[in-house]
């Protein structure tokens, strides 16, 4: 199946849509993501929402290693 993990990470923030005061700063947001590890290297961890029996992944995204605070491997029981 693949390793299922919970990743705690800091997500970047941005603002668009016109003028705003500098004291209305955007704030880095603490985030949690759960997914199947597709790949991992020294720069990133790529997660997927789903993986099928043919080994194809769906809904993938990359989290930069520099943003990751903690990775926990989840144990999943099968019935």
Secondary structure, DSSP 8 states (H G I E B T S, - for coil): ---EEEEEEEE-----SS---TTS----EEEEEEEEEEEE-SSEEEEEEEE-TTS-EEEEEEEEGGGEEEEEE------
